[in-house]
Amino acid sequence: MQTSIPAQLLSHPDIAEADAILRSCVHCGFCNATCPTYQLLGSELDGPRGRIYLIKEMLETGQASDKTRLHLDRCLTCRACETTCPSGVRYGRLIDIGREMAEVRAPRSLSARLLRKAMLAVLPYTARISVALALARVFRPLLPLHLQKKIPARQTASITPATLHSRRMLVLQGCIQPLSTPNTNAAAARVLDRLGISLISAPGAGCCGALNQHLADPEGARAMMRRNIDAWWPHVENGAEAIVMTASGCGLMVKDYVAALKDDTKYADKAARISELTRDLSEILNRENLNTFAHIGRGMRVAYQSSCTLQHGQKLGGTVEAILQRCGYELSPVADSHLCCGAAGTYTLLQAELSRQLLKNKLAALHEGKPEVIASANVGCQMHLASASDLPVKHWIELLEQN
């Protein structure tokens, strides 16, 4: 693709990067075939190719409109298009740059800006989310039905073993996961304990920064990255073998710290080391001897929802599925498993109608094979699916403790 971005703008590193990404696109349209919003809406501007043209036009003219922002907002950032693209277009990075530029060139209404500020002031902080959830549970009867379903039931974390194995790994607790699905990390700690690995957390670490990054607040995201690096670094220096991610969305973000902080003279080297050490939980278990879990599934039928951040972002499609099969589970078929469930961070709140349509389609596909349980690898997907599923929805690591 040819571009004609003004030379003076190309001195900005983000715009220069966007220009290089745009030039790698051959506008073949293969991406539209796997884009969830294009499948729903059938509009060129609601597919990756159309959004790429919108970003190109915005950078070349310096102008954007509410229409530009609308179509960029509708993108789930699922990155299925990257899996399909024959040219290796880094669309996920391009859409982040495009959204940041659109915020400046087509400012939102005051109410929309306040909503996003409120979300960023609450959602990345566990203590604040806890207060918000407590209030939401009190006023649940007054809320619209679709919002009532999104309020997770109060849960208590199961016991995490206190172990002192020679092999030690860090785990990110995250922001919403300790409140909505607290058994995920506890189950991971118990499974790893049986494999001779201690799972430890750094109290100073928090949100990975993904919420801020995808709501066009890169500086806020980088501040969270630096905080996490500071919290983890003493453990890294003390020999932590890996940084384990039980939420695939967080894992994708932390693996990208190296790129996000590459120009930070104080943190660039540390960020590179953190990204190098970061592993999805499935990557850890996939290389371990799982004989002790070999028959734990006893043939139970599982519908596995392959989260976009794992299969398209981290390119680990099939890893969890292989682990579950090694542990005695039978996987039921899931049509269009490459398509997003509609969770996508804050998408369920900001694009509620599209999110509900995608959820309906995904649950129909998951239920088609008559499974006994649905499994996922990401907290957002797990919560989203559980809000409308008749079947139990669990993180896949919990299945390795099946009695």
N, C-alpha and C positions, 0 to 999 in steps of 0.2 A: 504494500500500500504506500503510495506517495503522500507526503505531507508537506505543508508550507507554513509551518509555525514560525512567526517572526524571530529573527536571529537573536534579538535582545532577550527574548523570553527563554531561549535555550540555555542561557547561562544559569538558570535555576535548575538544580540537579533533578528535582522531581519531574519538571517538564521535559528535560532532556531524556530522562528515563522513560517517560510516557511516549515520547517521540520514537524511541528505539522499539518499544513494544508495538506501537501502531505500525511501524514499518515492517514488522515481522508478520503481520496479518495479510493473507492473500485473498481475503473476503470470499472464501469458498462456500461458507454457509453450513458446513458440517456441524458447527457448534449448535445451531438452532435445533438440530434433530434430537439433542439430549438436554435442551434447556427447559426446565420445568415451567417457567412463566410463558415461554413461547408456546409450549404444548397447550397451556390453558387458554391463552388469549389470542394466539394466532397472529399477533402483530409483530412486524419486523423490528419495531422499536422496543419490544419487550423480549428480544432475544439478544445474545451477545454481539452478533454482527451489527445490529442496529445501534446498540449502546456504544460500540466502538466508534461508529460514525458520529454519534452525538458528541462523544468526548473529543474526537478529532476536530469537529466543527467548533467546539467551544475553545479549544486551544488555539486554533487558527484565527478565529475572529475576536477572541477575548470576551465573547458574549454567551450568555445562557439564559434560559427562561424557566418558568415553572414546569413547562412540559419536559424540558431536559432533566430537571431534578426528579420529576415524577417517575420517568422511566429508569433512571439510575437507582432510585429508591426501591423500585420493584424487584431489583436483582437480589437474589438470595445469597449471593457470593458462595454458592455451593461448589463451583469450579468443575462441574461436570463437563463444561465446555473445554476445559483444559485437558481432560482425559481424552476427549474426542479430537481435539485440534491436531491436524497433521503438521502444523508449522511451529508448534511449541509456543504459541502466544501466551504470555504471562497475564492472563485476563484478570486474575484476582488482584494483582498489584495495580493494574491499570484502573480498575473500578474504584479502588481506594483513592488513587490520585484524582480521578474524575470527580468523585464525591466531594473531596476537599475543595477543589476548584469551584464546583457548583455552589457550595455554601457561600462563597465570596461573590460570585458573579450573579447569583439569583437568590438573594437572601430570603429566608423563610418568613412567614408571618410571626408576629410576636408570640402568639399562643403556641405555634409549633416549636419555636426556639425555646420557650419556657418548658415545654413538655420534655424536650431532649435534655435540657439542663437538669431537670428534676430526675430523669432516668439515670443520668450519669452521676448525680449526687447520691443516689440510693443503691442502684443495682450492683455496682462493683464492690460493695462493702457489706460483709456478712452481718455485722451488728445492726446496720441500718435496715437491711432487708428483713431481719428478724422482727424489728418493730413494725415495719410495713405489713408483713405477713400477719402479725398479731392483730393489727387493725383490720386487715382484710377479712380475717376469720370472724371478727365481731360483726362487721357490716356485710357479710356474705349475702344474707337474704335480700339486701337492697341493690345488689349488683346485677348487671345483665347476666343471663344464664351462661354465655360463652366465657365470661370472666370468672364466674363462680367455679367453673370446671378447671380453671387454670391455677386455682389456689391449692397447693399441695397439702395433704394431711400432715399433721404434726407427727414427726418420727423421732425416735431415740436411737442413737448409734449403738450397735452391738459391740461386744467387747473386742478391743484391739490388744493383741498380745504384747507384753513387754519382753522383748527378746534382745539378746546380746550376741548375735551371730557375727562372725568375722566379715561376712559380706553385708554391706549396708547400702541402702538406696534411699534417696529422698523422695517424698511424694508431695505434690501440690494439693492442698486442701481446697483451694478455689474460693469462690464467693457464695454462690447459691447452693452448691452441692452439699456442704455440711448441714444445711437446713432441709433440703428437699429429698436427697437420697444419701443420708449419712452412712448407710451400711456399705456403700460401694468401697470406700477406702478401708473400712474395717475388714471387709471380706478379702480385699487385696492383701492386707497385712497378714491375715490368717493363712491364706494360700501361700504367700511367699515365705512365711514362717516354716511351713511344712517342707519348703524347698531349701531351707537353710539360709534365708535372706531376711535381714531386719529392715523394716520399712519405717522411716522416721520422717517427721515433718519439722519445718522451721517456722516457729510461731510468727515471725515477722513477715512472712510471705502472704500474699493475698491474691486478688484478681490478676489474671495473666495479662490483662490489657486489651483483650479482644473486643470487649464492648465499646471501649473508647475508640479503638482503631476503626471499627466499622460504623461508628456514628460520627465520623469525620473529626475526631479529636486526637490527632496523632501525638501531640505534645503530652496530653494526659496519659495516653497509652505508654509513651516512653518513660514517663515518671514512674508508672507502675512496674515497668520492666526493670528499671534501676533499683527500685525498692526490693523486688524479688531477688535480683542478683546479689544485693547486699546481704539479704537474709540467708541465701544459699551458700555464699562464697566460703564462709568458715568450714562448712561441712565438705565442700569440694576440696578445700586444702587439706582436710583431715581424711581424705580417701574415699568419699562417697563414690560408689561404682557407677551410679546412674541417677538421673532425675526422672522418676516414673510419673506418667500422666494417665490417670484413669478416665479423664474426660478428653475425648479426641479433639474437641475444639480448642481446648487449652493447649494440648500438645502441639497442634499446628502453629499456634501463636508463638509458643516458647521456642520452637524450632526455628522461627523466623527472627528471633532476637538478634541474631548475627547480622541480618540485613538491616533491621530497623535502627540499630545502634552503630552501624559501620563508620559513621562520621563523628562519633563521640570519642574524643581522644582518651577520656578517662575510663570508659566502659567497653570500648570496641573489643579489646582482647578478651575480657571477661565474658562478654556476650557471646563471642565465638565459642568459648569453652562450654558455656551453659548450653548452647544449642547443640553442640557436639555430644554432650552427655544425655540430652533429653531423649527418652524412649517412651513410646506408647506401651501400656501394660502388655499388650499382645506381642510386641517385639521381644519383651523380656521372657514371657512364658514360651514363646515359639522356639527358643533355643535351649530350654531346660528339659530335663528328663521328667516327663509327666506320667510315668508308669503308675505312680501312686493314685492317680486320678483316672486311670484308663477305663474303668467301667462305671464311673459315678453317674453317668447319664442314664444308663439302663434303657436305652432306646427311646427316651422321651423325645417327642417331636417339638422342635424349636423353630420358630420363624425369626430369623436374624435380620434386623434392620441395619444395613451397612451405612453408617453415618457418612455424610458427604466429606466431613473433615478428615475421616480416616481413609476412605477409598479414593477420593479425588484430590484432597489436599496433601495427605501424607503418602499417598500411593501404596497403601497397605491393604487393598481389597483382597479378600480371601484368607487373611491371616487369622482372624478370629474364628471364621468358619472352620478352618483346619484344626484349630485347637479344640473346638467343641466336638468335632467328629473324633478326634484322638481320645476324647474323654467319654465317649460312648453315647453322644447325642445324635439324633437323626434330624437333619435339617430339612424342613419343608420348603418347597419351591416358593419363590417370591418374584412375581412378575415385575419388570421395570425396576429392578433393585438399584439401578443407577440414579433414580430420581429422588429428589429431596422430599422429606416428610413435611416440610413447611415450618419447622421450628426456627432455625437460623437466627439464634440469639434473640434480639428484640423484634424480629419480623412478626412474631405472633401478636404483638401489640400494635405495631406501626402499619402492618399490612394484613389486618385481621381476616378479611374476606378471602384473600388469596391463600393465606395460611390454612384456613379451614378447608378450602377445596383440596389443597394438597394433602392435608391430613386424612380427609375422607378417602381419597384415592389410595394413599399408602396403607391405611388400615384394611381396606378391601383386599389389597394385594397380599398383605400379611396373613389375613384370616383365611384366604382361599385354600391354603394347603392344610387346613384343619389342625393347627398346632395346639399344643397344650400351654405354651408360654411364648411370649415375645421377648427377645433380648436386643439390647442396643449397647453402643460403646460410648455414648455421649449423654451427659446429664440433661441437656436441653431437649434432645430427641426423646429421651426416656420420659420426661415430664409431659411433653407434648402428646406423645402416643398414649400415655396413661390417662390423660384427661378425657379420652373418648373411647378407650378400648374396653371390651368386655372381658378380655383375657388379662392375666397379670403381666406387667411389663417390668423387666429387671435388667440391671446391668449384667453383662455376660459373665463377669467374674463371680457373681453370686451363684451361678449354676455349678461352679466347681466345688461348691459346698453342699450340693443337693444330697439329702438323706435317702 
